[in-house]
Amino acid sequence: MAENNDVFENQVPEETKDAFHPEQTEDGFPPEQAEDRFPPESHPFPEEDKDTPLEASAPVREPSKERSSLKNWTPGPKFPNQLTIARICMIPLFVILLLWVPKPAGNILSMIVFIVASLTDTLDGHIARKYHYVTTFGKFMDPLADKLLVCSALICLVDLGRIESWIVIIIIAREFIISGFRLVAVEKGVVIAANYWGKVKTVLQMLMVILMTANFGGFLGVMTQILKWLALAFTVISLVSYLLQNRSVLKDET
């Protein structure tokens, strides 16, 4: 009888065998053995990751609050005037460092102060134009602070023997002439804007003062002398151009 049973089992098709074992898994292991094939620590799909979307598995970086705050920062209406006041306050510090601090430390420190003061001049003008922060105080003090800074530096350089006094006299005289010329123009309702020659003159003077303050030698010393004569030339050219372009201001109204 047992032999008949064996023959019967061998004649049963494979599909029919699966029907007699409905609890068998797809890979041929019973359910109680399927879990033992992959222990929890080596399971290819851990339980905590089964229901986790792929997008959520990567950390999400939030934008930095500091960067966003800097981008959204807007200077107040008084900020350009505060920069102007800071530039004026730097002038005594510059003079002390250049004249009384031992060299070469005094040269380098005074050069740094002069560069920072020059940058505040550029920054306050940019902010005032961008945000329309035009005030009476700014109109008066901003050009005055520039002249005080440059003239103070040039006088100190004369005292140190780094520039000829007659060159400084021409540069300072030009500033007084243009300032008075602008006052006359304002009384007649004429605004004298800075032209190309005046802007180049300002840049050359700033570079000249920076190099003379640092008192470099060698190639930079040669560049300092070249900048000195260029600054003098553009000082005279800018003066003549202002007077010729606005000569009608000096005419008496009839």
C-alpha positions as CSV (number, residue, x, y, z in Angstrom):
1,M,0.0,0.0,0.0
2,A,2.9,2.3,0.7
3,E,4.3,1.7,-2.7
4,N,1.0,2.7,-4.3
5,N,1.1,6.0,-2.3
6,D,4.6,6.7,-3.6
7,V,3.5,6.1,-7.1
8,F,0.6,8.4,-6.7
9,E,2.8,11.2,-5.3
10,N,5.2,10.9,-8.2
11,Q,2.3,11.3,-10.7
12,V,1.0,14.5,-9.2
13,P,1.9,17.6,-11.3
14,E,4.0,20.4,-9.7
15,E,1.1,22.9,-9.9
16,T,-1.0,20.4,-7.9
17,K,1.7,20.0,-5.3
18,D,1.7,23.7,-4.6
19,A,-2.1,23.6,-4.1
20,F,-1.6,21.0,-1.3
21,H,0.9,23.5,0.4
22,P,-0.8,26.9,0.3
23,E,1.3,28.2,3.2
24,Q,4.6,27.7,1.3
25,T,6.4,30.9,0.4
26,E,7.5,31.8,-3.2
27,D,11.1,30.7,-2.5
28,G,10.0,27.3,-1.1
29,F,10.4,28.0,2.6
30,P,7.5,27.8,5.1
31,P,6.5,31.1,6.7
32,E,8.1,30.2,10.1
33,Q,11.5,29.6,8.3
34,A,11.4,32.6,6.0
35,E,12.0,35.1,8.9
36,D,15.0,33.0,10.1
37,R,16.8,33.4,6.7
38,F,17.3,37.2,7.3
39,P,17.9,38.1,10.9
40,P,16.8,41.7,11.8
41,E,20.4,43.0,11.9
42,S,21.1,41.7,8.3
43,H,17.7,42.1,6.7
44,P,18.1,43.8,3.3
45,F,15.1,46.0,4.1
46,P,15.0,47.1,7.7
47,E,11.6,47.6,9.3
48,E,12.1,51.4,9.8
49,D,12.9,51.9,6.1
50,K,10.0,49.9,4.6
51,D,7.4,52.7,4.9
52,T,9.9,55.6,4.6
53,P,9.8,57.4,1.2
54,L,13.2,57.8,-0.6
55,E,12.9,61.5,-0.6
56,A,12.5,61.7,3.1
57,S,15.6,59.6,3.8
58,A,17.9,62.4,2.7
59,P,18.3,65.3,5.2
60,V,16.7,68.6,4.0
61,R,18.9,71.6,4.3
62,E,17.2,74.7,5.4
63,P,18.5,78.1,4.2
64,S,20.8,79.8,6.6
65,K,19.0,82.5,8.6
66,E,22.1,84.6,8.8
67,R,22.4,84.7,5.0
68,S,18.8,85.5,4.5
69,S,19.0,88.3,7.1
70,L,22.0,89.8,5.4
71,K,20.3,89.8,2.0
72,N,17.2,91.4,3.4
73,W,19.2,94.0,5.4
74,T,18.4,97.6,4.4
75,P,20.5,100.4,5.8
76,G,18.6,103.2,7.6
77,P,18.4,106.8,6.4
78,K,21.0,107.8,8.9
79,F,23.6,105.2,7.9
80,P,25.4,107.3,5.2
81,N,25.7,110.2,7.6
82,Q,27.1,107.8,10.3
83,L,29.7,106.6,7.8
84,T,30.7,110.3,7.1
85,I,31.1,111.0,10.8
86,A,33.2,107.8,11.2
87,R,35.4,109.0,8.4
88,I,36.0,112.3,10.1
89,C,36.8,110.5,13.4
90,M,39.4,108.5,11.6
91,I,41.4,111.6,10.6
92,P,43.0,112.2,14.0
93,L,43.7,108.5,14.3
94,F,45.4,108.5,10.9
95,V,47.6,111.6,11.9
96,I,48.6,110.0,15.2
97,L,49.6,106.7,13.6
98,L,51.5,108.3,10.7
99,L,53.4,111.0,12.7
100,W,54.0,109.5,16.2
101,V,53.9,105.7,15.9
102,P,57.4,104.2,15.2
103,K,58.1,103.1,11.7
104,P,57.4,100.9,9.9
105,A,54.4,100.0,12.0
106,G,53.1,103.5,11.9
107,N,53.2,103.5,8.1
108,I,51.3,100.3,7.7
109,L,48.7,101.1,10.3
110,S,48.0,104.6,9.0
111,M,47.8,103.2,5.5
112,I,45.1,100.7,6.6
113,V,43.1,103.5,8.4
114,F,43.3,105.7,5.2
115,I,42.1,102.8,3.0
116,V,39.1,102.1,5.4
117,A,38.2,105.8,5.5
118,S,38.4,106.0,1.7
119,L,36.1,102.9,1.4
120,T,33.5,104.6,3.7
121,D,33.5,107.5,1.3
122,T,32.6,105.1,-1.6
123,L,30.1,103.2,0.5
124,D,28.1,106.1,1.9
125,G,27.8,107.7,-1.6
126,H,26.5,104.4,-3.0
127,I,23.9,103.9,-0.3
128,A,22.7,107.5,-0.5
129,R,22.2,107.2,-4.2
130,K,20.6,103.7,-4.2
131,Y,18.1,104.4,-1.4
132,H,17.7,108.1,-2.1
133,Y,19.0,109.1,1.4
134,V,19.8,112.7,0.5
135,T,20.1,115.0,3.5
136,T,21.3,118.5,4.0
137,F,23.9,117.2,6.5
138,G,25.2,114.7,3.9
139,K,25.4,117.4,1.2
140,F,27.6,119.6,3.5
141,M,29.6,117.1,5.5
142,D,30.4,114.4,2.8
143,P,32.6,116.6,0.5
144,L,34.0,118.3,3.6
145,A,35.1,115.0,5.1
146,D,36.8,114.0,1.9
147,K,38.8,117.3,1.7
148,L,39.7,117.0,5.4
149,L,41.0,113.5,4.9
150,V,43.1,114.2,1.8
151,C,44.4,117.5,3.0
152,S,45.4,116.2,6.4
153,A,47.2,113.3,4.8
154,L,49.1,115.6,2.4
155,I,50.2,118.0,5.1
156,C,51.5,115.0,7.2
157,L,53.4,113.8,4.2
158,V,55.0,117.2,3.7
159,D,56.1,117.1,7.3
160,L,57.7,113.7,6.7
161,G,59.4,115.0,3.5
162,R,57.6,112.5,1.2
163,I,56.0,115.1,-1.1
164,E,56.9,118.7,-2.2
165,S,55.1,121.4,-0.4
166,W,54.3,123.4,-3.6
167,I,52.4,120.3,-5.0
168,V,50.3,120.1,-1.9
169,I,49.6,123.9,-2.2
170,I,48.2,123.4,-5.7
171,I,46.1,120.5,-4.7
172,I,44.6,122.2,-1.7
173,A,44.1,125.5,-3.6
174,R,42.2,123.6,-6.3
175,E,39.8,122.2,-3.6
176,F,39.1,125.7,-2.2
177,I,38.5,127.1,-5.6
178,I,36.0,124.4,-6.7
179,S,34.2,124.6,-3.3
180,G,33.7,128.3,-3.7
181,F,32.7,127.9,-7.3
182,R,30.0,125.4,-6.3
183,L,28.7,127.8,-3.6
184,V,28.2,130.5,-6.2
185,A,26.6,128.0,-8.6
186,V,24.1,126.9,-5.9
187,E,23.0,130.5,-5.3
188,K,22.2,130.7,-9.0
189,G,20.4,127.4,-9.0
190,V,23.1,125.5,-10.9
191,V,24.3,122.1,-9.8
192,I,27.9,121.3,-10.7
193,A,28.2,117.5,-10.9
194,A,31.6,115.7,-10.8
195,N,32.9,115.1,-14.3
196,Y,35.3,112.5,-15.6
197,W,38.5,114.5,-14.9
198,G,37.4,115.1,-11.3
199,K,36.8,111.4,-10.6
200,V,40.1,110.4,-12.1
201,K,41.9,113.1,-10.0
202,T,40.3,111.7,-6.8
203,V,41.4,108.1,-7.6
204,L,44.9,109.2,-8.4
205,Q,45.2,111.3,-5.2
206,M,43.9,108.4,-3.1
207,L,46.4,105.9,-4.6
208,M,49.2,108.4,-4.3
209,V,48.5,109.0,-0.6
210,I,48.2,105.3,0.1
211,L,51.6,104.5,-1.4
212,M,53.3,107.5,0.1
213,T,51.9,106.6,3.5
214,A,53.2,103.1,3.3
215,N,56.5,104.5,2.0
216,F,57.4,101.4,-0.1
217,G,60.7,101.3,-1.9
218,G,61.8,99.7,-5.2
219,F,59.2,99.4,-7.9
220,L,56.4,100.7,-5.7
221,G,58.5,103.7,-5.0
222,V,58.8,104.4,-8.7
223,M,55.0,104.0,-9.0
224,T,54.5,106.5,-6.2
225,Q,56.5,109.1,-8.1
226,I,54.5,108.5,-11.3
227,L,51.2,108.7,-9.4
228,K,52.3,112.0,-7.8
229,W,52.9,113.7,-11.2
230,L,49.7,112.2,-12.6
231,A,47.7,113.4,-9.7
232,L,49.1,116.9,-10.0
233,A,48.3,117.0,-13.8
234,F,44.7,115.8,-13.3
235,T,44.3,118.3,-10.5
236,V,45.0,121.2,-12.8
237,I,43.1,119.7,-15.7
238,S,40.0,119.0,-13.6
239,L,40.1,122.6,-12.3
240,V,40.3,124.1,-15.8
241,S,37.5,121.8,-17.1
242,Y,35.2,122.8,-14.2
243,L,35.7,126.5,-14.8
244,L,35.3,126.3,-18.6
245,Q,32.2,124.1,-18.5
246,N,30.5,126.4,-16.0
247,R,31.9,129.8,-16.8
248,S,28.4,131.2,-17.2
249,V,28.1,130.9,-13.4
250,L,30.7,133.7,-13.0
251,K,28.8,136.1,-15.2
252,D,26.7,138.8,-13.6
253,E,23.0,138.8,-14.5
254,T,21.9,141.9,-16.3
